[in-house]
Amino acid sequence: MKRIFKQIAYGSLFLIIFFLVGFTVYKIYKPRPTCFDNVKNQRESGVDCGGPCINCELKNLKISQTEVNVFPAGDAKVNLAVKIINPSLNYWAKNFGYTFNVYGRFGSRLKFSGGFSSLAAGETKYIIAPALAVDQKDIKRTEFKIGKIDWRPQEDFVVDQLALSDIKTRLDKQKIEVLGRIENQSPEVMGRLAIEVLFFDKAADLINVSAAELDNLEPFSSRQFGVFLLLRAIQDKDIDLNLTKVFWEIKER
C-alpha cells in the first residue's frame, strides 16, 4: 500500500513539475499582445483598437467617394468631378493628396491630374479636374485615388479665411460665365487658388463643372475672377443657373 502511495506522490510531483516547466516556457515564448495581432486583448475596446491602440473610429475611418463624372469641355478636352464625403463628425482630413487617372481602351493611362485638399468633419464636397486634354471617346475608364490621410480631431480644425462675394452668372449664345470676387482675410499669401463652379439641371443633377486659377492672393486683399463654360459642353441639358454652386480650393499656400 505504501508503495502505491509513493508512486502516486511521485507521479503527482512529476506532473506538477512538468506543468510548472511548461507554463514557464509558455510565458517566456508566448507573443506579447500588440495592436496588430488580430486579437481583442490588453484592454482594447475592439480588435486591435481602443485602449492602448488606435481609436476604433480612426482605425476604420476613410473618405467615401462617388464614381468619377466625365463631362465634355470642348476641343477634345474633358472635365472630371467626383463627390467625396467625410463620414466622421469627430475628425477632419488634413492635406491629403489625390489623383485622377484616365485610361484608354487598351489599359494605358492617357492622362492624370492631382492635387491636395482637406475635408472638415461631416463635410461633403466635389474635387474637380478641369480641361484635361483627352478626347472623351478615347476614355475607357477613370479612377480617383486618395493618398494617406492625416486625420485630426475636429476641435483642431482651422477655417481658411477666404470669402466669396458679388457672384453673378451671365449667359450668352456661346458660354456661361460666372463672375465674382474672392477676398483673402488672413495674414498669409495664398500662392495658388482654384475657383470651381458646379452646374446643375432643373432636376438638380450635376451636368458639368469648370474652374479658373488665381496666383498669389496677397494678405487682406481681394481680386475679381471669371469662370466660363462653353454652352456646347452641356449639350441639350436643361440647365438651371439658380442652382449653380461656386467654391474655392487652395492649391498652394
C-alpha positions as CSV (number, residue, x, y, z in Angstrom):
1,M,0.0,0.0,0.0
2,K,2.8,2.4,1.0
3,R,4.4,1.7,-2.4
4,I,1.2,2.7,-4.2
5,F,1.1,6.0,-2.2
6,K,4.7,6.7,-3.0
7,Q,4.0,6.1,-6.7
8,I,1.0,8.5,-6.6
9,A,3.0,11.1,-4.7
10,Y,6.0,10.9,-7.1
11,G,3.6,10.9,-10.1
12,S,1.8,14.0,-8.8
13,L,5.1,15.7,-8.1
14,F,6.3,14.9,-11.6
15,L,3.1,16.3,-13.1
16,I,3.4,19.5,-11.0
17,I,7.0,20.0,-12.1
18,F,6.1,19.2,-15.7
19,F,3.2,21.7,-15.6
20,L,5.4,24.4,-14.0
21,V,8.1,23.9,-16.5
22,G,5.6,24.0,-19.4
23,F,3.9,27.1,-18.0
24,T,7.2,28.9,-17.6
25,V,8.2,28.1,-21.2
26,Y,4.8,29.2,-22.4
27,K,5.0,32.5,-20.6
28,I,8.6,33.1,-21.9
29,Y,7.8,32.4,-25.5
30,K,4.2,33.5,-25.7
31,P,3.9,36.5,-28.1
32,R,3.2,39.7,-26.2
33,P,-0.1,41.4,-27.0
34,T,0.2,44.0,-29.7
35,C,-2.1,46.3,-31.7
36,F,-1.6,44.1,-34.8
37,D,-2.3,40.6,-33.6
38,N,-6.0,40.4,-34.7
39,V,-7.0,39.6,-31.1
40,K,-9.1,41.7,-28.7
41,N,-6.8,41.9,-25.7
42,Q,-4.8,44.3,-23.5
43,R,-7.9,46.4,-22.6
44,E,-8.9,47.0,-26.3
45,S,-12.5,48.0,-26.9
46,G,-12.4,46.4,-30.4
47,V,-10.0,44.1,-32.2
48,D,-6.6,45.9,-32.3
49,C,-8.3,49.3,-31.5
50,G,-9.2,51.3,-28.4
51,G,-7.4,51.2,-25.1
52,P,-3.6,51.4,-25.8
53,C,-4.2,51.0,-29.5
54,I,-5.6,53.5,-32.2
55,N,-9.1,54.9,-31.7
56,C,-11.6,52.4,-33.2
57,E,-13.3,55.1,-35.3
58,L,-9.9,56.2,-36.7
59,K,-8.9,52.6,-37.5
60,N,-11.8,52.1,-39.9
61,L,-12.2,55.7,-41.0
62,K,-12.0,56.5,-44.7
63,I,-13.3,59.1,-47.1
64,S,-16.3,57.9,-49.2
65,Q,-16.4,58.8,-52.8
66,T,-18.7,58.5,-55.8
67,E,-17.8,57.4,-59.3
68,V,-15.9,59.9,-61.4
69,N,-18.1,62.1,-63.6
70,V,-16.7,62.8,-67.1
71,F,-18.1,65.9,-68.9
72,P,-17.2,67.3,-72.3
73,A,-15.2,70.6,-72.2
74,G,-14.9,71.2,-75.9
75,D,-11.9,70.9,-78.3
76,A,-11.0,67.3,-77.3
77,K,-11.0,68.1,-73.6
78,V,-12.9,66.8,-70.6
79,N,-13.8,68.0,-67.1
80,L,-13.7,65.4,-64.3
81,A,-15.6,65.6,-61.0
82,V,-16.0,63.3,-58.0
83,K,-18.0,63.8,-54.8
84,I,-16.2,63.0,-51.6
85,I,-17.7,62.6,-48.1
86,N,-16.2,62.6,-44.6
87,P,-18.5,60.3,-42.6
88,S,-16.9,61.3,-39.3
89,L,-18.3,64.1,-37.1
90,N,-15.2,63.9,-34.8
91,Y,-12.2,64.0,-37.2
92,W,-11.2,66.1,-40.2
93,A,-8.9,65.1,-43.0
94,K,-5.9,67.4,-43.4
95,N,-3.9,67.9,-46.6
96,F,-4.4,64.6,-48.3
97,G,-3.2,64.0,-51.8
98,Y,-5.4,62.8,-54.6
99,T,-5.1,61.7,-58.2
100,F,-7.4,61.4,-61.2
101,N,-6.4,58.7,-63.7
102,V,-7.8,58.4,-67.2
103,Y,-7.3,55.1,-69.1
104,G,-7.8,54.3,-72.7
105,R,-9.2,51.2,-74.4
106,F,-6.1,49.1,-74.0
107,G,-5.5,49.9,-70.4
108,S,-2.8,52.6,-70.9
109,R,-3.1,55.8,-68.9
110,L,-3.9,58.7,-71.1
111,K,-4.0,61.4,-68.6
112,F,-3.7,62.2,-64.9
113,S,-4.2,65.1,-62.6
114,G,-3.5,65.5,-58.9
115,G,-3.5,67.9,-56.0
116,F,-4.2,68.3,-52.3
117,S,-7.3,69.0,-50.3
118,S,-8.8,68.9,-46.8
119,L,-12.2,67.8,-45.6
120,A,-13.9,69.0,-42.5
121,A,-15.8,66.7,-40.2
122,G,-19.1,65.7,-41.8
123,E,-18.3,67.7,-44.9
124,T,-19.3,66.8,-48.5
125,K,-17.5,68.4,-51.4
126,Y,-16.5,68.0,-55.0
127,I,-13.0,67.6,-56.3
128,I,-12.7,68.6,-60.0
129,A,-10.0,68.4,-62.7
130,P,-10.9,70.8,-65.4
131,A,-10.0,70.9,-69.1
132,L,-7.9,67.7,-69.4
133,A,-6.6,67.3,-72.9
134,V,-8.1,64.0,-73.8
135,D,-10.9,63.1,-76.2
136,Q,-13.9,61.7,-74.4
137,K,-14.5,59.0,-76.9
138,D,-11.0,57.6,-76.2
139,I,-11.7,57.1,-72.5
140,K,-12.3,53.5,-71.3
141,R,-12.4,54.1,-67.6
142,T,-11.4,56.6,-64.9
143,E,-10.4,56.4,-61.3
144,F,-10.0,58.7,-58.3
145,K,-7.4,57.7,-55.7
146,I,-6.8,59.3,-52.3
147,G,-3.4,59.1,-50.6
148,K,-2.6,58.8,-47.0
149,I,-4.8,60.9,-44.8
150,D,-3.7,62.9,-41.8
151,W,-6.8,62.6,-39.5
152,R,-7.1,65.3,-36.8
153,P,-9.6,65.9,-34.1
154,Q,-12.3,68.3,-35.3
155,E,-11.6,70.8,-32.5
156,D,-8.2,71.4,-34.2
157,F,-9.8,72.3,-37.5
158,V,-8.6,75.6,-38.8
159,V,-11.0,77.5,-41.1
160,D,-9.3,79.2,-44.0
161,Q,-10.1,82.9,-44.1
162,L,-11.3,83.3,-47.6
163,A,-14.7,84.8,-48.7
164,L,-16.6,84.9,-52.0
165,S,-18.8,87.8,-52.9
166,D,-20.6,89.6,-55.7
167,I,-21.3,86.3,-57.5
168,K,-23.1,86.9,-60.9
169,T,-23.9,84.4,-63.6
170,R,-24.2,85.5,-67.3
171,L,-25.4,83.6,-70.3
172,D,-24.9,84.4,-73.9
173,K,-25.1,82.4,-77.1
174,Q,-21.8,80.7,-76.7
175,K,-21.0,80.4,-73.0
176,I,-22.0,80.6,-69.4
177,E,-19.8,83.0,-67.3
178,V,-19.6,83.1,-63.5
179,L,-18.1,86.3,-62.2
180,G,-17.3,87.3,-58.6
181,R,-14.7,88.4,-56.1
182,I,-12.6,86.5,-53.6
183,E,-11.1,88.0,-50.5
184,N,-8.1,86.8,-48.5
185,Q,-8.9,87.8,-44.9
186,S,-5.8,86.1,-43.5
187,P,-2.2,87.4,-42.9
188,E,-0.7,84.8,-45.3
189,V,-0.3,84.8,-49.1
190,M,-2.4,82.3,-50.9
191,G,0.0,81.1,-53.6
192,R,-2.5,79.4,-55.9
193,L,-6.3,79.2,-55.6
194,A,-8.8,77.5,-57.8
195,I,-12.3,79.0,-58.2
196,E,-14.5,76.0,-59.0
197,V,-18.1,76.0,-60.3
198,L,-20.7,73.3,-60.4
199,F,-23.6,73.5,-62.9
200,F,-26.9,71.6,-62.4
201,D,-30.0,70.9,-64.4
202,K,-33.6,71.5,-63.2
203,A,-33.6,68.1,-61.6
204,A,-30.6,69.2,-59.5
205,D,-28.3,66.7,-61.3
206,L,-24.7,67.7,-61.9
207,I,-24.2,68.3,-65.6
208,N,-20.8,69.9,-65.8
209,V,-18.0,71.8,-64.0
210,S,-15.5,74.4,-64.7
211,A,-12.7,76.2,-62.9
212,A,-10.2,79.1,-63.1
213,E,-6.9,79.6,-61.1
214,L,-5.6,82.7,-59.3
215,D,-2.0,83.1,-58.2
216,N,-0.5,85.0,-55.2
217,L,-3.5,86.5,-53.5
218,E,-1.9,88.8,-51.0
219,P,-2.9,89.1,-47.3
220,F,-6.1,91.2,-46.7
221,S,-6.6,91.7,-50.4
222,S,-9.3,90.8,-52.9
223,R,-9.4,90.0,-56.6
224,Q,-12.1,89.6,-59.2
225,F,-12.4,86.3,-61.1
226,G,-14.3,84.8,-64.0
227,V,-15.1,81.2,-64.8
228,F,-16.7,80.2,-68.1
229,L,-18.2,77.1,-69.6
230,L,-19.0,76.7,-73.3
231,L,-22.7,76.0,-74.0
232,R,-21.9,73.1,-76.3
233,A,-20.3,71.4,-73.2
234,I,-23.7,71.0,-71.7
235,Q,-25.3,69.9,-75.0
236,D,-29.1,70.0,-74.7
237,K,-29.3,69.6,-70.9
238,D,-31.9,71.9,-69.2
239,I,-29.5,73.9,-67.1
240,D,-30.8,75.8,-64.0
241,L,-28.5,78.7,-63.3
242,N,-30.1,79.3,-59.9
243,L,-28.6,76.0,-58.7
244,T,-25.0,77.0,-59.7
245,K,-22.5,76.5,-56.9
246,V,-19.2,78.4,-56.6
247,F,-16.5,77.4,-54.2
248,W,-12.7,77.7,-53.8
249,E,-9.9,75.2,-53.3
250,I,-6.4,76.1,-52.0
251,K,-3.9,74.5,-54.3
252,E,-0.7,76.0,-52.9
253,R,0.0,78.4,-50.0
